[in-house]
Amino acid sequence: MPSDQERILARAAREVVSGQVVNLGIGLPTRLFHYLPPRLEVLVHSENGVLGCQPLDHGASPDLEMIDSGGAYIDTRAGASVFDSALSFAMIRRRRVDLTFMGAFEVDQQGNLANWKIPGKFSPGIGGAMELAQKVETLVVLCSHNDKHGNPKILRRCRLPLTAPRCVSRIITEKAVMQVTDAGLEVVDIAEGLDVATLRAATEAELIVDERRLGRF
């Protein structure tokens, strides 16, 4: 049986198509590297200034100056480029990044995202997430469906400080894949072995479900 995170990442890889420039946010999304098919022609962007990232081969000696936005060592594919953060964010602001994956503390049925600050806890700042959330056409959230106390993270309305409003396109958790629509959260896929009633009980947000069209993952 795959772990919850493995289930999320394997399903998230299906969102990527050849020809895209894809940004992988800090945390769980950076692990998506390892789930992308090797022949998929995509350029992975890191906001600290790399285009054409790829995972470091197991056992390979890292280039100590080559890291992703989370500080992990990476390698680069043929044709990759390295530049300063000003140019990296110019790419983002000019909408040259097609797809970004981010984690979340909370996300709601309007597509609002909160992923940078929990009051009373240290935060290094909002960072590049604010720019990516506002400027990248498609933002997919990867997160657990509930927090460590069992509380829902998929809400009617976010309570934490927002990273950006109405920016999320799709949410992938270990329980479901949900599309943000004008009518609310539409469930696209549900995890194998999970029924709709159990999913609703684990979710604060209202869910739109057409069981005739529901996929499994």
C-alpha positions as CSV (number, residue, x, y, z in Angstrom):
1,M,0.0,0.0,0.0
2,P,1.4,3.4,-0.9
3,S,1.7,6.0,1.9
4,D,-0.6,9.0,1.9
5,Q,2.2,11.2,0.5
6,E,3.1,8.7,-2.2
7,R,-0.6,8.6,-3.2
8,I,-0.7,12.4,-3.5
9,L,2.5,12.6,-5.5
10,A,1.7,9.8,-7.9
11,R,-1.7,11.4,-8.7
12,A,-0.1,14.9,-8.9
13,A,2.3,13.6,-11.6
14,R,-0.7,13.1,-13.9
15,E,-1.3,16.8,-13.9
16,V,1.9,17.6,-15.8
17,V,2.0,17.5,-19.6
18,S,4.9,17.7,-22.0
19,G,6.0,21.2,-23.0
20,Q,5.2,22.9,-19.7
21,V,7.4,25.0,-17.5
22,V,6.6,23.7,-14.0
23,N,7.4,25.2,-10.6
24,L,7.7,22.9,-7.5
25,G,7.1,24.6,-4.2
26,I,8.9,24.0,-0.9
27,G,8.0,20.8,1.0
28,L,6.0,17.9,-0.5
29,P,5.9,19.4,-4.1
30,T,9.7,19.2,-4.5
31,R,9.4,15.4,-4.2
32,L,7.3,15.4,-7.3
33,F,10.6,15.3,-9.3
34,H,10.8,11.6,-8.6
35,Y,7.3,10.8,-9.9
36,L,7.5,12.5,-13.3
37,P,8.0,10.0,-16.2
38,P,11.6,10.3,-17.4
39,R,10.6,10.9,-21.0
40,L,8.2,13.7,-20.1
41,E,9.5,16.9,-21.8
42,V,9.1,19.5,-19.1
43,L,11.3,22.2,-17.7
44,V,11.2,22.4,-13.9
45,H,11.7,25.9,-12.6
46,S,13.0,26.9,-9.1
47,E,12.4,30.5,-8.0
48,N,15.9,30.8,-6.7
49,G,17.1,30.9,-10.3
50,V,17.2,27.5,-12.1
51,L,15.3,26.3,-15.2
52,G,15.8,22.7,-16.1
53,C,16.1,21.1,-12.6
54,Q,16.2,17.4,-12.2
55,P,16.8,15.0,-9.3
56,L,20.4,14.3,-8.2
57,D,21.3,10.7,-9.0
58,H,21.4,8.4,-6.0
59,G,25.0,8.4,-4.7
60,A,26.2,11.2,-6.9
61,S,28.3,14.0,-5.4
62,P,26.3,17.2,-5.3
63,D,27.4,20.5,-6.7
64,L,27.3,22.5,-3.4
65,E,26.0,25.6,-5.2
66,M,23.2,23.9,-7.0
67,I,20.0,23.8,-4.8
68,D,16.3,24.1,-5.2
69,S,14.2,26.7,-3.4
70,G,14.0,24.5,-0.3
71,G,17.8,24.1,-0.1
72,A,17.9,20.5,-1.3
73,Y,20.7,19.6,-3.7
74,I,19.6,19.1,-7.3
75,D,21.1,18.4,-10.8
76,T,20.2,20.0,-14.1
77,R,19.2,18.5,-17.4
78,A,20.8,19.3,-20.8
79,G,20.0,22.8,-21.8
80,A,19.3,24.1,-18.3
81,S,20.0,27.7,-17.4
82,V,20.9,29.4,-14.1
83,F,20.2,33.0,-13.4
84,D,19.6,35.5,-10.5
85,S,16.3,35.7,-8.6
86,A,15.4,38.9,-10.2
87,L,15.2,37.2,-13.6
88,S,13.5,34.2,-12.1
89,F,10.7,36.4,-10.7
90,A,10.5,38.3,-14.0
91,M,9.6,34.9,-15.6
92,I,6.9,34.4,-13.0
93,R,5.5,38.0,-13.4
94,R,5.4,37.7,-17.2
95,R,3.5,34.4,-16.8
96,R,6.2,32.2,-18.4
97,V,5.6,29.5,-15.8
98,D,2.6,27.3,-16.7
99,L,2.0,25.3,-13.6
100,T,3.0,25.5,-10.0
101,F,2.5,23.0,-7.1
102,M,2.3,24.2,-3.5
103,G,1.6,22.9,-0.1
104,A,-1.1,24.4,2.2
105,F,-2.1,24.9,5.8
106,E,-5.6,25.7,4.6
107,V,-7.4,26.0,1.2
108,D,-11.1,26.8,0.8
109,Q,-13.9,26.3,-1.7
110,Q,-13.4,29.7,-3.2
111,G,-9.8,28.8,-4.1
112,N,-8.2,31.0,-1.4
113,L,-4.8,29.7,-0.2
114,A,-3.2,30.0,3.2
115,N,0.3,28.4,3.3
116,W,2.7,30.8,4.9
117,K,1.7,31.9,8.4
118,I,0.2,30.3,11.5
119,P,-0.2,33.1,14.2
120,G,2.0,32.5,17.2
121,K,4.5,30.4,15.3
122,F,7.7,31.4,13.6
123,S,7.5,32.1,9.8
124,P,10.4,33.1,7.6
125,G,8.0,35.2,5.5
126,I,5.6,34.8,2.6
127,G,8.5,34.4,0.1
128,G,7.8,33.6,-3.6
129,A,4.5,31.9,-2.9
130,M,2.6,35.2,-3.1
131,E,4.0,35.9,-6.6
132,L,3.5,32.4,-7.9
133,A,0.0,32.2,-6.6
134,Q,-1.0,35.4,-8.3
135,K,0.8,35.1,-11.6
136,V,0.9,31.4,-12.6
137,E,-2.1,30.3,-14.6
138,T,-2.6,26.9,-12.9
139,L,-1.9,26.3,-9.2
140,V,-2.3,22.8,-7.8
141,V,-2.3,22.4,-4.0
142,L,-0.8,19.2,-2.6
143,C,-1.6,18.6,1.1
144,S,-3.0,16.2,3.6
145,H,-6.8,16.3,3.8
146,N,-6.7,16.9,7.6
147,D,-4.1,18.2,10.0
148,K,-2.3,16.2,12.6
149,H,-5.2,16.7,15.0
150,G,-7.7,15.4,12.5
151,N,-9.2,18.9,11.7
152,P,-10.2,19.5,8.1
153,K,-7.8,21.6,6.0
154,I,-10.3,21.9,3.1
155,L,-12.6,24.6,4.4
156,R,-15.6,26.8,3.5
157,R,-13.4,29.8,4.2
158,C,-9.7,30.1,5.2
159,R,-9.1,31.4,8.7
160,L,-5.3,31.9,8.5
161,P,-3.6,34.8,6.7
162,L,-4.0,34.4,3.0
163,T,-1.1,33.8,0.6
164,A,-3.4,35.0,-2.2
165,P,-7.2,35.0,-2.9
166,R,-9.0,32.9,-5.5
167,C,-5.7,31.5,-6.9
168,V,-6.1,27.7,-6.6
169,S,-7.2,25.6,-9.6
170,R,-7.1,22.1,-8.1
171,I,-6.5,20.4,-4.8
172,I,-4.9,16.9,-4.4
173,T,-5.0,15.2,-1.0
174,E,-4.6,11.5,-0.1
175,K,-8.5,11.3,-0.1
176,A,-9.6,13.2,-3.2
177,V,-8.8,15.4,-6.2
178,M,-11.0,18.5,-6.2
179,Q,-11.4,21.1,-8.9
180,V,-12.2,24.7,-7.8
181,T,-15.2,25.9,-9.8
182,D,-17.5,28.9,-9.6
183,A,-20.1,26.7,-8.0
184,G,-17.6,25.3,-5.4
185,L,-15.3,22.2,-5.1
186,E,-16.1,19.5,-7.6
187,V,-14.7,16.1,-6.7
188,V,-12.9,14.7,-9.8
189,D,-11.3,11.6,-8.2
190,I,-11.6,9.8,-4.9
191,A,-9.1,7.5,-3.3
192,E,-9.5,3.7,-3.7
193,G,-11.5,2.2,-0.9
194,L,-13.0,5.5,0.2
195,D,-16.7,6.3,0.0
196,V,-18.3,9.7,-0.6
197,A,-19.9,9.9,2.8
198,T,-16.5,9.4,4.6
199,L,-15.0,12.0,2.3
200,R,-17.7,14.5,3.2
201,A,-17.3,13.8,6.9
202,A,-13.5,14.7,6.6
203,T,-14.1,17.9,4.7
204,E,-15.6,21.2,6.0
205,A,-16.1,22.6,2.5
206,E,-19.2,21.7,0.6
207,L,-18.4,19.2,-2.1
208,I,-20.0,18.7,-5.5
209,V,-20.0,15.0,-6.4
210,D,-21.3,13.2,-9.5
211,E,-20.7,9.6,-8.7
212,R,-21.3,8.6,-12.3
213,R,-18.2,10.5,-13.4
214,L,-16.0,9.9,-10.3
215,G,-12.5,8.5,-10.9
216,R,-10.4,6.5,-8.6
217,F,-6.7,6.8,-7.7
